[in-house]
């Protein structure tokens, strides 16, 4: 269902945003190793979010 695909994409976007914020906090405190680790997590979530967004978009288009 398109709704499930959109929800999954949103979940990954939220996880990416959380990791980005955490990375920024670590970098702001000078904890660069932890910041890089969170940046890596954020990047992974962003990639997955993009993939799920593409799938959701495709499913929405096929429902028309």
Predicted model as a PDB file, atoms N, CA, C, CB and O in Angstrom, pLDDT in the B-factor column:
MODEL        1                                                                  
ATOM      1  N   UNK A   1       0.832  -1.191   0.000  1.00 58.00           N  
ATOM      2  CA  UNK A   1       0.000   0.000   0.000  1.00 58.00           C  
ATOM      3  C   UNK A   1       0.872   1.248   0.000  1.00 58.00           C  
ATOM      4  CB  UNK A   1      -0.944   0.002   1.210  1.00 58.00           C  
ATOM      5  O   UNK A   1       1.908   1.277   0.664  1.00 58.00           O  
ATOM      6  N   UNK A   2       0.474   2.260  -0.722  1.00 69.00           N  
ATOM      7  CA  UNK A   2       1.253   3.505  -0.742  1.00 69.00           C  
ATOM      8  C   UNK A   2       1.381   4.147   0.633  1.00 69.00           C  
ATOM      9  CB  UNK A   2       0.621   4.491  -1.695  1.00 69.00           C  
ATOM     10  O   UNK A   2       2.422   4.721   0.951  1.00 69.00           O  
ATOM     11  N   UNK A   3       0.337   4.056   1.451  1.00 83.00           N  
ATOM     12  CA  UNK A   3       0.389   4.684   2.768  1.00 83.00           C  
ATOM     13  C   UNK A   3       1.513   4.091   3.617  1.00 83.00           C  
ATOM     14  CB  UNK A   3      -0.956   4.525   3.488  1.00 83.00           C  
ATOM     15  O   UNK A   3       2.249   4.827   4.274  1.00 83.00           O  
ATOM     16  N   UNK A   4       1.649   2.764   3.605  1.00 87.00           N  
ATOM     17  CA  UNK A   4       2.708   2.108   4.364  1.00 87.00           C  
ATOM     18  C   UNK A   4       4.083   2.545   3.872  1.00 87.00           C  
ATOM     19  CB  UNK A   4       2.572   0.587   4.266  1.00 87.00           C  
ATOM     20  O   UNK A   4       4.992   2.777   4.669  1.00 87.00           O  
ATOM     21  N   UNK A   5       4.227   2.653   2.564  1.00 84.00           N  
ATOM     22  CA  UNK A   5       5.507   3.065   1.991  1.00 84.00           C  
ATOM     23  C   UNK A   5       5.852   4.495   2.409  1.00 84.00           C  
ATOM     24  CB  UNK A   5       5.470   2.952   0.455  1.00 84.00           C  
ATOM     25  O   UNK A   5       7.002   4.797   2.726  1.00 84.00           O  
ATOM     26  N   UNK A   6       4.852   5.363   2.407  1.00 87.00           N  
ATOM     27  CA  UNK A   6       5.084   6.755   2.830  1.00 87.00           C  
ATOM     28  C   UNK A   6       5.438   6.826   4.309  1.00 87.00           C  
ATOM     29  CB  UNK A   6       3.842   7.621   2.548  1.00 87.00           C  
ATOM     30  O   UNK A   6       6.314   7.594   4.706  1.00 87.00           O  
ATOM     31  N   UNK A   7       4.763   6.031   5.118  1.00 92.00           N  
ATOM     32  CA  UNK A   7       5.067   6.009   6.556  1.00 92.00           C  
ATOM     33  C   UNK A   7       6.480   5.519   6.803  1.00 92.00           C  
ATOM     34  CB  UNK A   7       4.068   5.121   7.308  1.00 92.00           C  
ATOM     35  O   UNK A   7       7.176   6.057   7.664  1.00 92.00           O  
ATOM     36  N   UNK A   8       6.919   4.506   6.064  1.00 90.00           N  
ATOM     37  CA  UNK A   8       8.266   3.977   6.230  1.00 90.00           C  
ATOM     38  C   UNK A   8       9.290   5.032   5.815  1.00 90.00           C  
ATOM     39  CB  UNK A   8       8.451   2.680   5.406  1.00 90.00           C  
ATOM     40  O   UNK A   8      10.309   5.202   6.484  1.00 90.00           O  
ATOM     41  N   UNK A   9       9.029   5.735   4.725  1.00 90.00           N  
ATOM     42  CA  UNK A   9       9.922   6.808   4.285  1.00 90.00           C  
ATOM     43  C   UNK A   9      10.005   7.897   5.354  1.00 90.00           C  
ATOM     44  CB  UNK A   9       9.436   7.407   2.942  1.00 90.00           C  
ATOM     45  O   UNK A   9      11.091   8.385   5.666  1.00 90.00           O  
ATOM     46  N   UNK A  10       8.868   8.270   5.907  1.00 93.00           N  
ATOM     47  CA  UNK A  10       8.835   9.311   6.941  1.00 93.00           C  
ATOM     48  C   UNK A  10       9.635   8.891   8.163  1.00 93.00           C  
ATOM     49  CB  UNK A  10       7.389   9.624   7.344  1.00 93.00           C  
ATOM     50  O   UNK A  10      10.346   9.702   8.757  1.00 93.00           O  
ATOM     51  N   UNK A  11       9.520   7.635   8.534  1.00 94.00           N  
ATOM     52  CA  UNK A  11      10.260   7.121   9.686  1.00 94.00           C  
ATOM     53  C   UNK A  11      11.771   7.264   9.465  1.00 94.00           C  
ATOM     54  CB  UNK A  11       9.893   5.643   9.946  1.00 94.00           C  
ATOM     55  O   UNK A  11      12.499   7.677  10.367  1.00 94.00           O  
ATOM     56  N   UNK A  12      12.224   6.924   8.280  1.00 93.00           N  
ATOM     57  CA  UNK A  12      13.651   7.041   7.990  1.00 93.00           C  
ATOM     58  C   UNK A  12      14.094   8.501   7.913  1.00 93.00           C  
ATOM     59  CB  UNK A  12      13.980   6.329   6.682  1.00 93.00           C  
ATOM     60  O   UNK A  12      15.203   8.833   8.332  1.00 93.00           O  
ATOM     61  N   UNK A  13      13.237   9.375   7.382  1.00 94.00           N  
ATOM     62  CA  UNK A  13      13.556  10.807   7.365  1.00 94.00           C  
ATOM     63  C   UNK A  13      13.690  11.333   8.792  1.00 94.00           C  
ATOM     64  CB  UNK A  13      12.468  11.601   6.598  1.00 94.00           C  
ATOM     65  O   UNK A  13      14.592  12.120   9.081  1.00 94.00           O  
ATOM     66  N   UNK A  14      12.810  10.908   9.673  1.00 97.00           N  
ATOM     67  CA  UNK A  14      12.875  11.341  11.076  1.00 97.00           C  
ATOM     68  C   UNK A  14      14.151  10.824  11.748  1.00 97.00           C  
ATOM     69  CB  UNK A  14      11.630  10.849  11.850  1.00 97.00           C  
ATOM     70  O   UNK A  14      14.795  11.551  12.504  1.00 97.00           O  
ATOM     71  N   UNK A  15      14.508   9.578  11.472  1.00 96.00           N  
ATOM     72  CA  UNK A  15      15.743   9.022  12.038  1.00 96.00           C  
ATOM     73  C   UNK A  15      16.968   9.768  11.519  1.00 96.00           C  
ATOM     74  CB  UNK A  15      15.859   7.524  11.708  1.00 96.00           C  
ATOM     75  O   UNK A  15      17.916  10.014  12.265  1.00 96.00           O  
ATOM     76  N   UNK A  16      16.944  10.121  10.250  1.00 95.00           N  
ATOM     77  CA  UNK A  16      18.056  10.880   9.676  1.00 95.00           C  
ATOM     78  C   UNK A  16      18.168  12.244  10.350  1.00 95.00           C  
ATOM     79  CB  UNK A  16      17.873  11.049   8.150  1.00 95.00           C  
ATOM     80  O   UNK A  16      19.265  12.681  10.694  1.00 95.00           O  
ATOM     81  N   UNK A  17      17.043  12.908  10.535  1.00 97.00           N  
ATOM     82  CA  UNK A  17      17.056  14.225  11.174  1.00 97.00           C  
ATOM     83  C   UNK A  17      17.592  14.138  12.598  1.00 97.00           C  
ATOM     84  CB  UNK A  17      15.647  14.832  11.180  1.00 97.00           C  
ATOM     85  O   UNK A  17      18.371  14.988  13.031  1.00 97.00           O  
ATOM     86  N   UNK A  18      17.172  13.109  13.317  1.00 97.00           N  
ATOM     87  CA  UNK A  18      17.644  12.928  14.689  1.00 97.00           C  
ATOM     88  C   UNK A  18      19.162  12.725  14.713  1.00 97.00           C  
ATOM     89  CB  UNK A  18      16.931  11.727  15.350  1.00 97.00           C  
ATOM     90  O   UNK A  18      19.861  13.321  15.532  1.00 97.00           O  
ATOM     91  N   UNK A  19      19.660  11.886  13.814  1.00 96.00           N  
ATOM     92  CA  UNK A  19      21.102  11.646  13.754  1.00 96.00           C  
ATOM     93  C   UNK A  19      21.861  12.902  13.354  1.00 96.00           C  
ATOM     94  CB  UNK A  19      21.411  10.521  12.774  1.00 96.00           C  
ATOM     95  O   UNK A  19      22.951  13.155  13.867  1.00 96.00           O  
ATOM     96  N   UNK A  20      21.298  13.696  12.441  1.00 96.00           N  
ATOM     97  CA  UNK A  20      21.941  14.954  12.050  1.00 96.00           C  
ATOM     98  C   UNK A  20      22.034  15.902  13.243  1.00 96.00           C  
ATOM     99  CB  UNK A  20      21.165  15.625  10.895  1.00 96.00           C  
ATOM    100  O   UNK A  20      23.069  16.530  13.464  1.00 96.00           O  
ATOM    101  N   UNK A  21      20.949  16.004  14.009  1.00 98.00           N  
ATOM    102  CA  UNK A  21      20.961  16.878  15.190  1.00 98.00           C  
ATOM    103  C   UNK A  21      21.974  16.398  16.221  1.00 98.00           C  
ATOM    104  CB  UNK A  21      19.565  16.945  15.822  1.00 98.00           C  
ATOM    105  O   UNK A  21      22.695  17.201  16.814  1.00 98.00           O  
ATOM    106  N   UNK A  22      22.026  15.088  16.433  1.00 97.00           N  
ATOM    107  CA  UNK A  22      22.978  14.524  17.391  1.00 97.00           C  
ATOM    108  C   UNK A  22      24.409  14.766  16.925  1.00 97.00           C  
ATOM    109  CB  UNK A  22      22.728  13.013  17.584  1.00 97.00           C  
ATOM    110  O   UNK A  22      25.277  15.103  17.730  1.00 97.00           O  
ATOM    111  N   UNK A  23      24.656  14.598  15.636  1.00 97.00           N  
ATOM    112  CA  UNK A  23      25.994  14.858  15.087  1.00 97.00           C  
ATOM    113  C   UNK A  23      26.384  16.316  15.311  1.00 97.00           C  
ATOM    114  CB  UNK A  23      26.043  14.517  13.575  1.00 97.00           C  
ATOM    115  O   UNK A  23      27.518  16.611  15.689  1.00 97.00           O  
ATOM    116  N   UNK A  24      25.446  17.220  15.078  1.00 97.00           N  
ATOM    117  CA  UNK A  24      25.728  18.642  15.273  1.00 97.00           C  
ATOM    118  C   UNK A  24      26.072  18.939  16.734  1.00 97.00           C  
ATOM    119  CB  UNK A  24      24.524  19.490  14.831  1.00 97.00           C  
ATOM    120  O   UNK A  24      26.979  19.720  17.019  1.00 97.00           O  
ATOM    121  N   UNK A  25      25.343  18.313  17.648  1.00 98.00           N  
ATOM    122  CA  UNK A  25      25.623  18.506  19.078  1.00 98.00           C  
ATOM    123  C   UNK A  25      27.036  18.035  19.418  1.00 98.00           C  
ATOM    124  CB  UNK A  25      24.587  17.749  19.943  1.00 98.00           C  
ATOM    125  O   UNK A  25      27.778  18.736  20.106  1.00 98.00           O  
ATOM    126  N   UNK A  26      27.403  16.862  18.942  1.00 97.00           N  
ATOM    127  CA  UNK A  26      28.740  16.327  19.227  1.00 97.00           C  
ATOM    128  C   UNK A  26      29.829  17.223  18.630  1.00 97.00           C  
ATOM    129  CB  UNK A  26      28.874  14.891  18.673  1.00 97.00           C  
ATOM    130  O   UNK A  26      30.828  17.522  19.284  1.00 97.00           O  
ATOM    131  N   UNK A  27      29.625  17.642  17.396  1.00 96.00           N  
ATOM    132  CA  UNK A  27      30.620  18.517  16.777  1.00 96.00           C  
ATOM    133  C   UNK A  27      30.729  19.840  17.537  1.00 96.00           C  
ATOM    134  CB  UNK A  27      30.261  18.780  15.305  1.00 96.00           C  
ATOM    135  O   UNK A  27      31.822  20.385  17.694  1.00 96.00           O  
ATOM    136  N   UNK A  28      29.596  20.345  18.004  1.00 97.00           N  
ATOM    137  CA  UNK A  28      29.594  21.588  18.774  1.00 97.00           C  
ATOM    138  C   UNK A  28      30.345  21.478  20.081  1.00 97.00           C  
ATOM    139  CB  UNK A  28      28.190  22.015  19.048  1.00 97.00           C  
ATOM    140  O   UNK A  28      30.872  22.469  20.587  1.00 97.00           O  
ATOM    141  N   UNK A  29      30.397  20.281  20.628  1.00 98.00           N  
ATOM    142  CA  UNK A  29      31.110  20.038  21.887  1.00 98.00           C  
ATOM    143  C   UNK A  29      32.565  19.640  21.649  1.00 98.00           C  
ATOM    144  CB  UNK A  29      30.403  18.951  22.690  1.00 98.00           C  
ATOM    145  O   UNK A  29      33.315  19.398  22.595  1.00 98.00           O  
ATOM    146  N   UNK A  30      32.954  19.575  20.374  1.00 98.00           N  
ATOM    147  CA  UNK A  30      34.319  19.180  20.048  1.00 98.00           C  
ATOM    148  C   UNK A  30      34.516  17.670  20.057  1.00 98.00           C  
ATOM    149  CB  UNK A  30      35.276  19.816  21.012  1.00 98.00           C  
ATOM    150  O   UNK A  30      35.648  17.190  20.000  1.00 98.00           O  
ATOM    151  N   UNK A  31      33.434  16.931  20.128  1.00 98.00           N  
ATOM    152  CA  UNK A  31      33.490  15.464  20.121  1.00 98.00           C  
ATOM    153  C   UNK A  31      33.372  14.981  18.678  1.00 98.00           C  
ATOM    154  CB  UNK A  31      32.355  14.845  21.016  1.00 98.00           C  
ATOM    155  O   UNK A  31      32.350  14.427  18.271  1.00 98.00           O  
ATOM    156  N   UNK A  32      34.437  15.203  17.919  1.00 97.00           N  
ATOM    157  CA  UNK A  32      34.375  14.983  16.477  1.00 97.00           C  
ATOM    158  C   UNK A  32      34.260  13.522  16.078  1.00 97.00           C  
ATOM    159  CB  UNK A  32      35.580  15.566  15.836  1.00 97.00           C  
ATOM    160  O   UNK A  32      33.618  13.213  15.075  1.00 97.00           O  
ATOM    161  N   UNK A  33      34.858  12.626  16.828  1.00 97.00           N  
ATOM    162  CA  UNK A  33      34.729  11.195  16.498  1.00 97.00           C  
ATOM    163  C   UNK A  33      33.277  10.749  16.637  1.00 97.00           C  
ATOM    164  CB  UNK A  33      35.642  10.333  17.412  1.00 97.00           C  
ATOM    165  O   UNK A  33      32.752  10.041  15.778  1.00 97.00           O  
ATOM    166  N   UNK A  34      32.632  11.168  17.726  1.00 97.00           N  
ATOM    167  CA  UNK A  34      31.222  10.834  17.920  1.00 97.00           C  
ATOM    168  C   UNK A  34      30.361  11.531  16.867  1.00 97.00           C  
ATOM    169  CB  UNK A  34      30.759  11.229  19.340  1.00 97.00           C  
ATOM    170  O   UNK A  34      29.385  10.966  16.374  1.00 97.00           O  
ATOM    171  N   UNK A  35      30.732  12.750  16.533  1.00 97.00           N  
ATOM    172  CA  UNK A  35      30.006  13.492  15.498  1.00 97.00           C  
ATOM    173  C   UNK A  35      30.084  12.799  14.150  1.00 97.00           C  
ATOM    174  CB  UNK A  35      30.553  14.904  15.378  1.00 97.00           C  
ATOM    175  O   UNK A  35      29.088  12.712  13.432  1.00 97.00           O  
ATOM    176  N   UNK A  36      31.276  12.303  13.804  1.00 97.00           N  
ATOM    177  CA  UNK A  36      31.423  11.583  12.535  1.00 97.00           C  
ATOM    178  C   UNK A  36      30.609  10.299  12.540  1.00 97.00           C  
ATOM    179  CB  UNK A  36      32.899  11.266  12.262  1.00 97.00           C  
ATOM    180  O   UNK A  36      30.010   9.934  11.528  1.00 97.00           O  
ATOM    181  N   UNK A  37      30.587   9.616  13.674  1.00 97.00           N  
ATOM    182  CA  UNK A  37      29.796   8.382  13.781  1.00 97.00           C  
ATOM    183  C   UNK A  37      28.315   8.670  13.545  1.00 97.00           C  
ATOM    184  CB  UNK A  37      29.996   7.726  15.167  1.00 97.00           C  
ATOM    185  O   UNK A  37      27.646   7.943  12.809  1.00 97.00           O  
ATOM    186  N   UNK A  38      27.812   9.717  14.162  1.00 96.00           N  
ATOM    187  CA  UNK A  38      26.408  10.091  13.970  1.00 96.00           C  
ATOM    188  C   UNK A  38      26.153  10.589  12.552  1.00 96.00           C  
ATOM    189  CB  UNK A  38      26.001  11.167  14.980  1.00 96.00           C  
ATOM    190  O   UNK A  38      25.081  10.358  11.994  1.00 96.00           O  
ATOM    191  N   UNK A  39      27.134  11.267  11.972  1.00 97.00           N  
ATOM    192  CA  UNK A  39      26.989  11.714  10.584  1.00 97.00           C  
ATOM    193  C   UNK A  39      26.861  10.521   9.647  1.00 97.00           C  
ATOM    194  CB  UNK A  39      28.184  12.588  10.168  1.00 97.00           C  
ATOM    195  O   UNK A  39      26.088  10.551   8.690  1.00 97.00           O  
ATOM    196  N   UNK A  40      27.622   9.479   9.931  1.00 97.00           N  
ATOM    197  CA  UNK A  40      27.546   8.261   9.128  1.00 97.00           C  
ATOM    198  C   UNK A  40      26.162   7.626   9.257  1.00 97.00           C  
ATOM    199  CB  UNK A  40      28.640   7.259   9.557  1.00 97.00           C  
ATOM    200  O   UNK A  40      25.585   7.179   8.265  1.00 97.00           O  
ATOM    201  N   UNK A  41      25.635   7.587  10.473  1.00 96.00           N  
ATOM    202  CA  UNK A  41      24.286   7.056  10.693  1.00 96.00           C  
ATOM    203  C   UNK A  41      23.265   7.910   9.937  1.00 96.00           C  
ATOM    204  CB  UNK A  41      23.948   7.017  12.215  1.00 96.00           C  
ATOM    205  O   UNK A  41      22.355   7.382   9.298  1.00 96.00           O  
ATOM    206  N   UNK A  42      23.424   9.221  10.016  1.00 96.00           N  
ATOM    207  CA  UNK A  42      22.500  10.125   9.347  1.00 96.00           C  
ATOM    208  C   UNK A  42      22.512   9.884   7.847  1.00 96.00           C  
ATOM    209  CB  UNK A  42      22.854  11.581   9.654  1.00 96.00           C  
ATOM    210  O   UNK A  42      21.462   9.852   7.205  1.00 96.00           O  
ATOM    211  N   UNK A  43      23.701   9.716   7.299  1.00 96.00           N  
ATOM    212  CA  UNK A  43      23.820   9.473   5.858  1.00 96.00           C  
ATOM    213  C   UNK A  43      23.116   8.178   5.474  1.00 96.00           C  
ATOM    214  CB  UNK A  43      25.302   9.419   5.435  1.00 96.00           C  
ATOM    215  O   UNK A  43      22.411   8.127   4.467  1.00 96.00           O  
ATOM    216  N   UNK A  44      23.303   7.145   6.266  1.00 96.00           N  
ATOM    217  CA  UNK A  44      22.661   5.858   5.992  1.00 96.00           C  
ATOM    218  C   UNK A  44      21.137   5.990   6.038  1.00 96.00           C  
ATOM    219  CB  UNK A  44      23.133   4.795   7.002  1.00 96.00           C  
ATOM    220  O   UNK A  44      20.437   5.489   5.158  1.00 96.00           O  
ATOM    221  N   UNK A  45      20.635   6.662   7.064  1.00 94.00           N  
ATOM    222  CA  UNK A  45      19.182   6.874   7.168  1.00 94.00           C  
ATOM    223  C   UNK A  45      18.679   7.711   5.996  1.00 94.00           C  
ATOM    224  CB  UNK A  45      18.824   7.565   8.508  1.00 94.00           C  
ATOM    225  O   UNK A  45      17.597   7.450   5.469  1.00 94.00           O  
ATOM    226  N   UNK A  46      19.444   8.703   5.588  1.00 95.00           N  
ATOM    227  CA  UNK A  46      19.033   9.553   4.476  1.00 95.00           C  
ATOM    228  C   UNK A  46      18.935   8.753   3.178  1.00 95.00           C  
ATOM    229  CB  UNK A  46      20.014  10.716   4.305  1.00 95.00           C  
ATOM    230  O   UNK A  46      17.986   8.908   2.409  1.00 95.00           O  
ATOM    231  N   UNK A  47      19.928   7.896   2.948  1.00 95.00           N  
ATOM    232  CA  UNK A  47      19.893   7.055   1.749  1.00 95.00           C  
ATOM    233  C   UNK A  47      18.685   6.130   1.759  1.00 95.00           C  
ATOM    234  CB  UNK A  47      21.178   6.232   1.635  1.00 95.00           C  
ATOM    235  O   UNK A  47      17.995   5.981   0.750  1.00 95.00           O  
ATOM    236  N   UNK A  48      18.437   5.514   2.904  1.00 93.00           N  
ATOM    237  CA  UNK A  48      17.297   4.606   3.021  1.00 93.00           C  
ATOM    238  C   UNK A  48      15.989   5.376   2.872  1.00 93.00           C  
ATOM    239  CB  UNK A  48      17.329   3.862   4.371  1.00 93.00           C  
ATOM    240  O   UNK A  48      15.052   4.897   2.233  1.00 93.00           O  
ATOM    241  N   UNK A  49      15.927   6.557   3.456  1.00 92.00           N  
ATOM    242  CA  UNK A  49      14.722   7.391   3.329  1.00 92.00           C  
ATOM    243  C   UNK A  49      14.468   7.730   1.869  1.00 92.00           C  
ATOM    244  CB  UNK A  49      14.859   8.687   4.161  1.00 92.00           C  
ATOM    245  O   UNK A  49      13.329   7.685   1.404  1.00 92.00           O  
ATOM    246  N   UNK A  50      15.512   8.064   1.159  1.00 92.00           N  
ATOM    247  CA  UNK A  50      15.356   8.393  -0.262  1.00 92.00           C  
ATOM    248  C   UNK A  50      14.820   7.187  -1.035  1.00 92.00           C  
ATOM    249  CB  UNK A  50      16.704   8.859  -0.863  1.00 92.00           C  
ATOM    250  O   UNK A  50      13.914   7.322  -1.857  1.00 92.00           O  
ATOM    251  N   UNK A  51      15.382   6.018  -0.767  1.00 92.00           N  
ATOM    252  CA  UNK A  51      14.924   4.806  -1.448  1.00 92.00           C  
ATOM    253  C   UNK A  51      13.451   4.544  -1.169  1.00 92.00           C  
ATOM    254  CB  UNK A  51      15.761   3.600  -1.015  1.00 92.00           C  
ATOM    255  O   UNK A  51      12.688   4.228  -2.081  1.00 92.00           O  
ATOM    256  N   UNK A  52      13.053   4.677   0.097  1.00 90.00           N  
ATOM    257  CA  UNK A  52      11.654   4.456   0.454  1.00 90.00           C  
ATOM    258  C   UNK A  52      10.751   5.538  -0.143  1.00 90.00           C  
ATOM    259  CB  UNK A  52      11.496   4.420   1.979  1.00 90.00           C  
ATOM    260  O   UNK A  52       9.611   5.260  -0.516  1.00 90.00           O  
ATOM    261  N   UNK A  53      11.249   6.747  -0.233  1.00 91.00           N  
ATOM    262  CA  UNK A  53      10.470   7.826  -0.859  1.00 91.00           C  
ATOM    263  C   UNK A  53      10.221   7.527  -2.330  1.00 91.00           C  
ATOM    264  CB  UNK A  53      11.196   9.177  -0.713  1.00 91.00           C  
ATOM    265  O   UNK A  53       9.118   7.729  -2.840  1.00 91.00           O  
ATOM    266  N   UNK A  54      11.261   7.042  -3.005  1.00 92.00           N  
ATOM    267  CA  UNK A  54      11.109   6.687  -4.417  1.00 92.00           C  
ATOM    268  C   UNK A  54      10.079   5.564  -4.582  1.00 92.00           C  
ATOM    269  CB  UNK A  54      12.468   6.260  -5.016  1.00 92.00           C  
ATOM    270  O   UNK A  54       9.238   5.616  -5.479  1.00 92.00           O  
ATOM    271  N   UNK A  55      10.149   4.553  -3.716  1.00 88.00           N  
ATOM    272  CA  UNK A  55       9.179   3.452  -3.781  1.00 88.00           C  
ATOM    273  C   UNK A  55       7.766   3.962  -3.503  1.00 88.00           C  
ATOM    274  CB  UNK A  55       9.550   2.341  -2.773  1.00 88.00           C  
ATOM    275  O   UNK A  55       6.814   3.592  -4.190  1.00 88.00           O  
ATOM    276  N   UNK A  56       7.645   4.815  -2.490  1.00 87.00           N  
ATOM    277  CA  UNK A  56       6.330   5.360  -2.137  1.00 87.00           C  
ATOM    278  C   UNK A  56       5.764   6.174  -3.292  1.00 87.00           C  
ATOM    279  CB  UNK A  56       6.423   6.230  -0.869  1.00 87.00           C  
ATOM    280  O   UNK A  56       4.578   6.079  -3.608  1.00 87.00           O  
ATOM    281  N   UNK A  57       6.605   6.959  -3.906  1.00 86.00           N  
ATOM    282  CA  UNK A  57       6.163   7.775  -5.035  1.00 86.00           C  
ATOM    283  C   UNK A  57       5.688   6.870  -6.176  1.00 86.00           C  
ATOM    284  CB  UNK A  57       7.305   8.709  -5.519  1.00 86.00           C  
ATOM    285  O   UNK A  57       4.648   7.110  -6.788  1.00 86.00           O  
ATOM    286  N   UNK A  58       6.471   5.834  -6.443  1.00 86.00           N  
ATOM    287  CA  UNK A  58       6.091   4.896  -7.505  1.00 86.00           C  
ATOM    288  C   UNK A  58       4.768   4.213  -7.217  1.00 86.00           C  
ATOM    289  CB  UNK A  58       7.170   3.850  -7.692  1.00 86.00           C  
ATOM    290  O   UNK A  58       3.935   4.055  -8.109  1.00 86.00           O  
ATOM    291  N   UNK A  59       4.576   3.807  -5.961  1.00 80.00           N  
ATOM    292  CA  UNK A  59       3.324   3.154  -5.599  1.00 80.00           C  
ATOM    293  C   UNK A  59       2.154   4.119  -5.693  1.00 80.00           C  
ATOM    294  CB  UNK A  59       3.414   2.577  -4.194  1.00 80.00           C  
ATOM    295  O   UNK A  59       1.057   3.733  -6.097  1.00 80.00           O  
ATOM    296  N   UNK A  60       2.386   5.373  -5.321  1.00 80.00           N  
ATOM    297  CA  UNK A  60       1.321   6.376  -5.410  1.00 80.00           C  
ATOM    298  C   UNK A  60       0.946   6.623  -6.868  1.00 80.00           C  
ATOM    299  CB  UNK A  60       1.759   7.697  -4.739  1.00 80.00           C  
ATOM    300  O   UNK A  60      -0.231   6.775  -7.196  1.00 80.00           O  
ATOM    301  N   UNK A  61       1.937   6.661  -7.726  1.00 76.00           N  
ATOM    302  CA  UNK A  61       1.681   6.892  -9.145  1.00 76.00           C  
ATOM    303  C   UNK A  61       0.901   5.730  -9.755  1.00 76.00           C  
ATOM    304  CB  UNK A  61       3.000   7.098  -9.901  1.00 76.00           C  
ATOM    305  O   UNK A  61       0.040   5.938 -10.610  1.00 76.00           O  
ATOM    306  N   UNK A  62       1.199   4.513  -9.318  1.00 78.00           N  
ATOM    307  CA  UNK A  62       0.519   3.347  -9.884  1.00 78.00           C  
ATOM    308  C   UNK A  62      -0.926   3.236  -9.392  1.00 78.00           C  
ATOM    309  CB  UNK A  62       1.285   2.072  -9.534  1.00 78.00           C  
ATOM    310  O   UNK A  62      -1.715   2.496  -9.980  1.00 78.00           O  
ATOM    311  N   UNK A  63      -1.279   3.942  -8.349  1.00 71.00           N  
ATOM    312  CA  UNK A  63      -2.629   3.898  -7.803  1.00 71.00           C  
ATOM    313  C   UNK A  63      -3.577   4.839  -8.531  1.00 71.00           C  
ATOM    314  CB  UNK A  63      -2.604   4.237  -6.335  1.00 71.00           C  
ATOM    315  O   UNK A  63      -4.789   4.788  -8.323  1.00 71.00           O  
ATOM    316  N   UNK A  64      -3.028   5.698  -9.382  1.00 60.00           N  
ATOM    317  CA  UNK A  64      -3.877   6.676 -10.087  1.00 60.00           C  
ATOM    318  C   UNK A  64      -4.677   6.033 -11.180  1.00 60.00           C  
ATOM    319  CB  UNK A  64      -3.040   7.793 -10.671  1.00 60.00           C  
ATOM    320  O   UNK A  64      -5.440   6.711 -11.868  1.00 60.00           O  
TER     321      UNK A  64                                                      
ENDMDL                                                                          
END                                                                             
